[in-house]
Amino acid sequence: MLYFGYSLRHEEAVELNELVAEAKAFIEQFYIEYERTGLEGRLQQVENETTERGTYTHTKEELVFGAKLAWRNSNRCIGRLFWNSLQVFDERGASTEEEVFKALERHLEFASNEGRIRPAITVFRPSEPGKPDIRLWNHQLLRYAGYEEGEAFIGDPHSIDFTKSCEALGWEGEKTDFDILPFVVQIGESPPQWKPVRKDLVLEVELRHPEFEWFSDLGLKWYGVPIISDMELKIGGISYKAAPFNGWYMETEIGARNLADVDRYNLLPKIASCMELDTSRNITLWKDKALVELNIAVLHSFKEDGVSIVDHHTAAQQFRLFEENEQSAGREVTGDWTWLIPPVSPASTHIFHKAYDNKWKSTNYFYQKKPY
């Protein structure tokens, strides 16, 4: 087999054959689900293009379907009921850091929507021969910085390494617990570029409790839109290494993980102290009591501010509807049980009592190695 005028090595030929196979499977699924005609012609076009260029280009409609399908296939996501409502922004034409920054700002503004969060994904150009990859260094487009101060921490310990990388690039935070980190974009081997997030685009919720007046004095807050930006989107064998996407928060992501985990903000001892709980013995279940009240505060604050959020019981009910919809469509539901069960009262949901096939489908979102 020839490719760019050279004979392909065995490994390259295998990779190309795998790409063609994944491409055909995806294109067939697209045409079947959308009840399109002209499948054979499109399959031949994709095979010819892949043989000639080592890759192929998705149409706009294929890209939209693929991004939605990847969400539908995401084994670890409990919020898949809304997969078909995903707004897909095609930014494959962006080629400079500034163009990428502008697209990220548009995404953030659209998704925030003054609190009425809209699921969205922005897809930048895929990996292909002869063009440098676009990579986003951010784990999430909005994320708080983390600083080491001796044996103590300021901010989010999860962000310490990325914060150090941002500082090495010239960014400086105010050293508070809630400094918003900048966007960082790298194209190929060029030096990464950073840009501060516009304050008018940052939707944050100050946390308070419906019963405990002292809770507001803790000075806690969290950003309203979780936009994952470091995962690879794969559609029909094509790799999109920069494709930030968002839904809205389930309250336990903030109240039971981000603010509660020992290696994150670790707030349960502080809240228990303010509640005057007996923390000397585990048998008092002080962690459980503090955890529930922290989640109540998150839900109360988001709801009172009009920012979209879902509680874990409602999310589980929505996932049940997703399962029923998929069964009606004749499709299997794959899932990672360890991620689907909520971290608070999991046994109170139907998910806890079910088994799921954790087989990963190829059109999906995947973890990838950090670029820094």
C-alpha positions in Angstrom: 0.0 0.0 0.0 1.3 3.5 -0.9 0.8 6.6 1.2 2.3 10.0 0.2 4.4 8.2 -2.3 6.1 5.8 0.2 5.4 2.2 1.1 3.7 1.9 4.4 5.4 0.0 7.2 3.3 -2.9 8.6 2.5 -1.0 11.8 1.3 2.0 9.7 -0.8 -0.2 7.5 -2.5 -1.8 10.5 -3.2 1.6 12.0 -4.7 2.7 8.6 -6.8 -0.4 8.4 -8.1 0.2 11.9 -9.0 3.8 11.1 -10.9 2.7 8.0 -12.8 0.1 10.0 -13.7 2.6 12.8 -14.7 5.2 10.2 -17.0 2.8 8.4 -18.6 1.6 11.6 -19.3 5.2 12.6 -20.5 6.4 9.2 -22.9 3.4 9.0 -24.3 4.2 12.5 -24.8 7.8 11.5 -26.6 7.0 8.3 -28.8 4.4 10.0 -29.8 6.5 13.0 -30.4 9.6 10.8 -32.1 7.5 8.1 -29.9 9.0 5.4 -29.5 7.7 1.9 -26.2 7.5 0.0 -24.3 5.4 2.5 -22.3 3.4 0.0 -21.0 6.5 -1.7 -20.0 8.1 1.5 -18.2 4.9 2.7 -16.2 4.8 -0.6 -15.4 8.5 -0.2 -14.0 8.0 3.3 -12.0 5.0 2.3 -10.5 6.8 -0.7 -9.6 9.9 1.4 -8.1 7.8 4.2 -5.9 5.9 1.7 -4.7 9.1 0.1 -4.2 11.3 3.1 -4.0 8.9 6.1 -7.1 10.5 7.5 -10.6 11.7 6.5 -12.7 14.8 7.3 -16.1 14.6 9.1 -18.9 16.6 7.6 -20.6 19.1 9.9 -23.5 16.7 10.5 -21.2 13.8 11.2 -19.2 15.9 13.7 -22.4 16.9 15.5 -23.7 13.4 15.7 -20.3 12.1 16.8 -20.0 14.5 19.7 -23.5 13.7 20.9 -22.8 10.0 20.4 -19.6 10.2 22.5 -21.7 11.6 25.4 -24.3 8.9 25.0 -21.5 6.3 25.1 -19.7 7.9 28.2 -19.8 5.1 30.8 -19.0 7.3 33.7 -21.6 10.0 33.1 -24.9 9.8 35.0 -26.4 12.7 33.0 -26.6 11.1 29.6 -30.4 11.6 29.3 -29.7 14.9 27.7 -27.1 13.7 25.2 -29.2 14.8 22.2 -29.5 18.4 23.5 -25.7 19.0 23.2 -24.8 22.2 21.3 -21.8 21.5 19.1 -19.6 24.4 18.0 -17.4 23.6 15.0 -14.2 25.5 15.5 -12.0 23.3 13.2 -11.0 26.4 11.3 -9.3 28.0 14.3 -5.5 28.0 13.7 -4.0 30.5 16.1 -3.9 30.8 19.9 -6.0 34.0 19.8 -8.7 32.3 17.6 -8.8 29.4 20.2 -9.1 31.9 23.1 -12.0 33.7 21.4 -13.8 30.3 20.8 -13.3 29.4 24.4 -14.8 32.7 25.5 -17.8 32.1 23.2 -18.3 28.7 24.7 -18.2 30.0 28.2 -20.7 32.7 27.5 -23.1 30.4 25.7 -22.9 27.7 28.4 -23.3 30.1 31.3 -26.4 31.7 29.9 -26.9 33.8 33.1 -27.3 30.6 35.1 -29.5 28.6 32.8 -26.7 26.3 31.9 -26.7 24.8 28.4 -24.7 21.7 27.5 -22.1 22.5 24.8 -18.9 21.3 23.2 -16.4 23.2 21.1 -14.5 21.0 18.7 -11.1 22.2 17.4 -9.3 20.6 14.5 -8.3 17.0 14.7 -4.9 15.3 14.7 -3.9 14.8 11.1 -0.6 14.5 9.1 1.2 17.7 8.5 -0.6 19.9 11.1 0.3 20.6 14.7 -2.1 19.5 17.4 -4.0 22.1 19.4 -3.9 21.3 23.1 -5.6 22.9 26.1 -3.5 22.7 29.2 -6.5 23.3 31.5 -8.3 20.4 33.2 -11.4 22.5 33.2 -11.8 25.9 31.5 -12.8 27.3 34.9 -10.7 26.0 37.8 -9.3 27.5 41.0 -5.5 27.7 41.6 -3.7 25.8 44.2 -0.6 26.9 46.1 1.7 25.2 48.5 2.6 27.2 51.6 5.0 25.1 53.6 3.0 22.1 54.7 -0.3 23.9 54.2 -2.3 24.7 51.0 -4.1 27.7 49.6 -6.9 27.0 47.1 -7.3 23.7 45.4 -4.5 21.2 45.9 -5.7 19.4 42.7 -4.4 22.4 40.7 -1.0 22.8 42.2 1.0 21.4 39.3 -1.0 23.4 36.7 -0.7 26.5 38.8 3.1 26.2 38.9 3.1 25.8 35.1 1.0 28.9 34.8 3.3 30.9 37.1 6.3 29.7 35.0 4.6 31.2 32.0 4.2 34.6 33.7 0.8 34.4 35.3 0.4 35.6 38.9 -2.5 34.8 41.2 -3.7 36.7 44.2 -3.0 33.7 46.5 -6.6 33.4 47.6 -8.6 30.1 47.9 -10.5 30.9 44.8 -8.2 32.4 42.1 -9.5 31.6 38.6 -6.6 30.1 36.5 -6.0 31.4 33.0 -6.7 29.7 29.7 -3.5 28.0 28.4 -3.3 26.9 24.8 -0.4 25.2 23.0 -0.2 24.6 19.2 2.3 22.0 18.2 5.8 22.6 19.6 5.2 26.4 19.9 5.5 27.9 23.4 2.2 27.7 25.2 0.2 31.0 25.4 -2.0 32.1 28.3 -4.9 34.5 28.7 -6.8 35.5 31.8 -10.4 34.6 31.9 -12.6 37.6 31.5 -14.3 38.3 34.8 -17.7 39.0 33.2 -17.7 35.4 31.9 -17.1 33.8 35.2 -20.3 32.7 36.9 -19.7 31.9 40.6 -22.1 31.0 43.4 -21.4 32.2 47.0 -22.4 29.3 49.3 -24.7 29.7 52.2 -27.0 27.4 54.2 -30.8 27.7 54.5 -30.5 27.2 58.3 -27.0 27.9 59.5 -26.2 31.6 59.4 -22.6 31.0 60.2 -22.1 29.1 56.9 -21.8 32.4 54.9 -18.9 33.4 57.1 -16.8 30.6 55.7 -16.5 32.6 52.5 -17.0 29.6 50.2 -18.0 29.7 46.6 -17.8 27.6 43.4 -18.0 28.3 39.7 -21.3 27.4 38.0 -20.2 25.6 34.8 -18.0 22.5 34.8 -16.3 22.5 31.4 -13.9 19.5 31.0 -11.2 20.6 28.6 -8.3 18.0 28.8 -10.0 14.9 27.3 -9.7 13.6 23.8 -12.8 13.2 21.7 -12.6 10.3 19.3 -15.2 10.0 16.5 -15.0 7.2 14.0 -11.2 6.8 14.6 -10.5 10.5 14.3 -8.8 12.1 17.4 -9.8 15.6 18.5 -7.4 16.4 21.3 -9.0 19.8 22.1 -12.8 19.6 22.5 -14.0 21.2 25.8 -17.5 20.2 26.8 -19.9 20.8 29.6 -23.2 19.8 31.2 -24.2 21.2 34.6 -23.2 20.2 38.1 -24.7 17.4 40.2 -24.4 18.8 43.7 -22.2 16.0 45.0 -19.4 16.9 42.6 -19.0 20.1 44.6 -20.3 19.2 48.0 -19.0 15.6 48.4 -15.8 15.8 46.3 -14.4 19.2 45.4 -15.0 20.8 48.9 -15.0 17.6 51.0 -12.2 15.3 49.8 -9.2 15.2 52.1 -6.9 15.9 49.2 -9.0 18.8 47.9 -10.5 21.6 50.1 -11.1 19.2 53.1 -13.8 21.2 54.7 -15.6 18.5 56.7 -13.6 19.1 59.9 -14.3 22.8 59.7 -18.0 22.4 59.1 -18.3 19.8 61.8 -16.6 22.2 64.2 -19.1 25.0 63.3 -21.9 22.5 63.9 -20.4 21.6 67.3 -20.3 17.9 66.4 -18.3 15.4 68.4 -15.4 14.6 66.1 -13.5 12.5 68.6 -15.1 9.2 67.4 -16.2 7.9 64.1 -19.2 6.3 65.7 -20.9 9.8 66.0 -21.0 9.9 62.2 -19.9 13.5 62.3 -18.5 13.3 58.7 -21.8 12.1 57.4 -23.7 14.9 59.1 -21.3 17.6 57.9 -21.3 16.1 54.4 -25.0 16.2 54.1 -25.2 19.8 55.3 -22.5 20.9 52.9 -24.4 19.4 50.0 -27.6 21.1 51.2 -25.7 24.4 51.2 -24.5 23.8 47.6 -28.0 23.0 46.4 -29.6 25.8 48.3 -27.2 28.4 47.0 -27.3 27.4 43.3 -31.1 27.2 43.3 -31.5 30.5 45.1 -29.1 32.1 42.6 -30.9 30.6 39.6 -27.9 28.5 38.5 -28.7 25.1 37.0 -27.8 22.1 39.2 -29.3 18.7 39.9 -29.4 16.7 43.1 -28.1 13.1 43.0 -31.6 11.5 43.5 -33.0 13.4 40.6 -30.0 12.6 38.5 -30.4 8.9 39.2 -34.1 9.1 38.2 -33.0 10.8 34.9 -30.5 8.1 34.3 -33.3 5.5 34.7 -35.2 7.3 31.9 -32.0 7.3 29.8 -31.8 3.5 30.3 -35.5 3.1 29.3 -35.0 5.3 26.2 -32.0 3.3 25.1 -33.8 0.0 25.6 -36.7 1.3 23.5 -34.3 2.2 20.8 -32.8 -1.3 20.9 -29.4 -0.1 22.2 -27.4 -1.5 25.2 -26.4 0.8 28.0 -22.8 0.5 29.1 -21.7 2.0 32.4 -18.9 2.2 35.0 -20.8 1.4 38.2 -18.1 2.9 40.4 -18.6 6.3 38.8 -22.4 6.1 38.2 -23.3 5.7 41.9 -23.4 9.0 43.7 -20.9 9.6 46.5 -23.7 10.4 48.9 -26.3 7.8 49.9 -25.7 5.6 46.8 -27.8 2.7 48.1 -30.9 4.9 47.9 -30.6 5.0 44.1 -31.5 2.2 41.7 -28.0 2.4 40.2 -26.5 0.9 43.3 -28.5 -2.3 42.9 -27.8 -2.9 39.2 -24.8 -4.2 37.2 -23.5 -2.5 34.1 -21.3 -3.7 31.3 -18.3 -1.4 31.4 -17.3 -2.0 27.7 -16.0 1.2 26.2 -17.3 2.1 22.7 -14.8 3.7 20.3 -16.6 7.0 19.8 -16.1 8.4 23.2 -14.2 10.8 25.5 -10.8 9.5 26.7 -8.2 10.6 29.1 -4.9 11.8 27.5 -1.5 12.5 28.7 -1.0 16.0 30.1 0.9 18.4 27.8 2.9 19.9 30.6 
